[in-house]
């Protein structure tokens, strides 16, 4: 292929990566924005979504489409339940102290990782996509399922925006983010808002894991790259800035796709890390952070 088709393929892969990263990073940014804690175990929620997708899909081996839709509905709920238990047993007991919760979520990361290794095993396992077709361009064919992932991710992102900006629950979450003490003075149950936020962030990561697993096999160590890229997106976009996080996710995803196709995936990670360093030096609050 000539330069033009290669660029089109790179842009398609970049947009796909941007949508998936936006879902994952949005959950991390939401937790930090509302709760003011850094969830180091966020990538393990992504991994759990993928692994549970394999487990639920395996229940209906003769109907892969129904098995996948079962996984898409049940895996985020199961991961949300795990996040709820972790919040009640660990984070709430620490009073959501920023330093203590970093150590606690590191411990949660290892617990989830080792439990998955014990119950699931070390092998990478595939999940059959629910829809198999190819979109034919003049130069190459492209997986139709990847367009389905883009559409599903866009729908989830829009649903999150609507919930945060157009519902009472979103209003309460935004009020808690702006001023916890004033929210408590107006009888807002801050502890419940924190639990809901942590669960929602975990469910977004799990949904991204479910969507990704037909394109890459489920593996108990697959949460590290999404965690790293999510942190990069959150730092570049601005800590707690949901709009900035989504925009930064697409910038990272598209640049990653282009650099990976024309050069190497390792170079794309180096460029993203250098960009984070530059942002931290010249604009520590992030490129899209709002004014105080």
C-alpha positions in Angstrom: 0.0 0.0 0.0 1.1 3.6 -0.6 1.2 6.3 2.0 -2.5 7.3 1.8 -3.9 3.8 2.6 -1.4 3.4 5.4 -2.4 6.7 6.9 -6.1 5.8 6.7 -5.4 2.4 8.4 -3.3 4.2 11.1 -6.1 6.8 11.7 -8.8 4.0 12.0 -6.7 2.2 14.5 -5.9 5.4 16.4 -9.6 6.4 16.6 -10.4 2.9 17.9 -7.7 3.1 20.5 -8.9 6.6 21.4 -12.5 5.4 22.1 -11.4 2.5 24.3 -8.9 4.7 26.1 -11.5 7.4 26.6 -13.8 4.9 28.4 -11.0 3.6 30.6 -9.5 7.0 31.4 -12.9 8.6 32.0 -13.5 6.2 34.9 -10.1 7.0 36.4 -10.6 10.8 36.0 -14.1 10.5 37.5 -12.8 8.8 40.6 -10.0 11.4 41.1 -12.3 14.3 40.3 -15.0 13.5 42.8 -13.1 11.5 45.4 -9.7 13.1 45.1 -8.0 9.7 45.3 -5.7 7.9 42.8 -7.0 4.4 42.0 -3.9 2.4 41.1 -6.0 -0.8 40.7 -8.0 0.8 37.9 -6.3 -1.3 35.2 -7.2 -4.5 37.1 -10.9 -3.6 36.7 -10.3 -3.4 33.0 -8.6 -6.8 33.1 -11.5 -8.3 35.2 -14.0 -7.1 32.6 -12.1 -9.0 29.9 -11.6 -12.1 32.0 -15.2 -12.2 33.1 -16.3 -11.6 29.5 -14.5 -14.9 28.6 -16.2 -16.6 31.5 -19.7 -15.5 30.6 -19.2 -16.1 26.9 -18.0 -19.6 27.8 -21.4 -20.3 29.3 -23.0 -20.2 25.8 -20.4 -21.7 23.5 -23.0 -22.5 20.8 -24.3 -18.9 20.7 -21.3 -16.6 20.8 -23.3 -13.5 20.1 -25.7 -14.1 23.0 -22.7 -15.1 25.2 -21.0 -11.8 24.4 -24.1 -9.7 25.0 -24.5 -11.5 28.4 -20.8 -10.7 29.1 -21.4 -7.0 28.1 -24.2 -6.7 30.6 -23.0 -8.9 33.4 -19.2 -8.3 33.5 -19.5 -4.5 34.4 -22.1 -5.4 37.1 -19.8 -8.0 38.6 -16.8 -5.7 38.6 -19.0 -2.9 40.0 -19.9 -5.3 42.9 -16.3 -6.0 43.5 -15.5 -2.3 43.5 -18.4 -1.6 46.0 -17.0 -4.2 48.4 -13.5 -2.8 48.1 -14.8 0.7 48.8 -16.8 -0.4 51.9 -14.1 -2.7 53.3 -11.0 -0.6 52.5 -11.4 2.9 51.2 -14.2 4.0 53.5 -12.3 2.7 56.5 -9.3 4.8 55.5 -11.6 7.9 55.3 -10.5 8.3 51.6 -7.1 9.7 52.7 -5.2 10.3 49.4 -1.9 8.9 50.6 -3.4 5.8 52.3 -5.7 5.0 49.4 -2.7 4.9 47.0 -1.1 2.2 49.1 -4.5 0.4 49.6 -5.2 0.3 45.9 -1.7 -1.0 45.1 -2.6 -3.8 47.5 -5.9 -4.3 45.8 -4.1 -4.5 42.4 -2.0 -7.4 43.6 -4.9 -9.1 45.3 -7.0 -9.0 42.1 -4.1 -10.0 39.9 -3.1 -13.0 42.0 -6.7 -14.1 42.6 -7.3 -14.0 38.8 -4.0 -16.0 38.2 -5.2 -18.6 40.7 -8.8 -19.0 39.5 -8.3 -18.2 35.8 -4.8 -19.3 35.1 -1.8 -17.9 33.2 -3.1 -18.6 29.7 -4.4 -16.0 27.3 -7.9 -17.0 26.1 -9.9 -15.6 23.1 -13.5 -14.5 23.0 -15.3 -14.8 19.7 -16.7 -11.5 18.4 -20.5 -11.3 18.3 -20.5 -9.9 14.8 -18.0 -10.8 12.1 -18.0 -8.8 8.8 -15.5 -6.7 7.0 -15.8 -3.2 5.6 -14.1 -3.1 2.3 -12.1 0.0 1.3 -10.5 0.3 -2.1 -7.1 -0.7 -0.6 -7.9 -3.1 2.2 -10.6 -4.7 4.3 -11.2 -3.6 7.9 -12.9 -5.5 10.7 -16.5 -4.5 11.1 -16.5 -5.4 14.8 -14.0 -2.5 15.4 -16.6 -0.1 14.1 -19.1 -1.7 16.5 -16.6 -1.0 19.3 -16.3 2.6 18.3 -20.1 3.0 18.2 -20.6 1.2 21.6 -17.9 3.3 23.2 -19.4 6.5 21.8 -22.8 5.5 23.2 -21.4 4.9 26.6 -19.5 8.2 26.6 -22.7 10.0 25.7 -24.6 8.2 28.3 -22.0 9.2 31.0 -22.2 12.8 29.8 -26.0 12.8 30.0 -25.9 11.2 33.5 -23.4 13.7 34.8 -24.8 16.8 33.2 -28.6 16.2 32.9 -29.6 14.1 36.0 -29.9 14.8 39.7 -27.3 12.1 40.5 -24.8 13.9 38.2 -25.6 17.2 39.9 -25.0 15.7 43.3 -21.7 14.2 42.1 -20.6 17.5 40.6 -21.5 19.3 43.8 -19.5 16.9 45.9 -16.6 17.4 43.5 -16.7 21.2 43.9 -17.0 21.3 47.7 -17.4 18.3 49.9 -18.1 20.3 53.1 -20.8 22.4 51.5 -22.4 19.3 50.0 -22.5 17.7 53.4 -24.1 20.9 54.8 -26.9 20.5 52.3 -27.5 16.9 53.4 -25.8 15.2 50.5 -24.6 11.7 51.5 -21.0 12.1 50.5 -20.0 8.6 51.5 -22.7 7.2 49.2 -21.7 9.5 46.4 -18.1 8.3 46.8 -19.2 4.6 46.6 -21.3 5.3 43.5 -18.4 7.1 41.9 -15.9 4.3 42.6 -18.3 1.7 41.3 -19.1 3.7 38.1 -15.4 4.2 37.4 -14.8 0.5 37.8 -17.7 -0.4 35.5 -16.5 1.9 32.8 -13.1 0.2 32.8 -14.8 -3.2 32.8 -17.0 -2.3 29.8 -13.9 -1.2 27.9 -12.3 -4.6 28.8 -15.3 -6.5 27.5 -15.3 -4.5 24.2 -11.6 -5.1 23.7 -11.3 -8.8 24.5 -12.6 -10.1 21.1 -9.7 -8.1 19.5 -7.0 -9.2 22.0 -7.2 -12.3 24.2 -8.1 -12.1 27.9 -5.0 -12.3 30.1 -4.4 -11.7 33.8 -1.6 -9.1 33.2 -3.5 -7.1 30.5 -4.4 -4.3 32.9 -1.0 -2.6 33.0 -1.0 -0.8 29.6 -4.6 0.6 30.0 -3.6 1.9 33.5 -0.5 3.6 32.2 -2.2 5.2 29.2 -5.2 6.2 31.4 -2.8 8.0 33.8 -1.2 9.7 30.8 -4.6 10.9 29.5 -5.7 12.1 32.9 -2.4 14.0 33.5 -2.4 15.6 30.0 -6.1 16.4 30.0 -6.1 17.8 33.6 -6.6 16.1 36.9 -10.4 15.8 37.4 -11.3 17.4 34.0 -13.5 14.9 32.3 -13.7 16.8 29.0 -9.9 17.2 29.0 -9.4 13.5 29.7 -11.6 12.4 26.8 -9.8 14.9 24.4 -6.4 13.7 25.6 -7.4 10.1 25.2 -8.2 10.7 21.5 -5.0 12.6 21.0 -3.0 9.8 22.6 -5.0 7.1 20.7 -4.6 8.7 17.3 -0.9 9.5 17.8 -0.3 6.0 19.0 -2.0 4.5 16.0 -0.1 6.7 13.5 3.3 6.2 15.2 2.7 2.4 15.6 1.9 1.9 12.0 4.7 4.0 10.5 7.4 3.4 13.2 6.9 1.2 16.3 4.6 0.8 19.3 7.5 1.4 21.6 8.2 4.8 20.1 4.6 5.8 20.6 4.8 5.0 24.3 8.1 7.0 24.5 6.5 10.0 22.9 3.4 9.9 25.2 5.7 9.7 28.2 7.8 12.7 27.0 4.5 14.6 26.4 3.5 13.9 30.0 6.9 15.2 31.3 6.5 18.4 29.3 3.0 19.0 30.6 4.1 18.4 34.1 6.9 20.9 33.7 5.1 23.7 31.8 1.5 23.2 32.8 1.2 20.9 35.9 -2.6 21.3 36.1 -3.0 19.8 32.6 -3.7 21.2 29.2 -7.5 21.4 29.6 -7.8 22.0 33.4 -10.3 24.6 34.4 -9.4 27.8 36.2 -9.6 27.8 40.0 
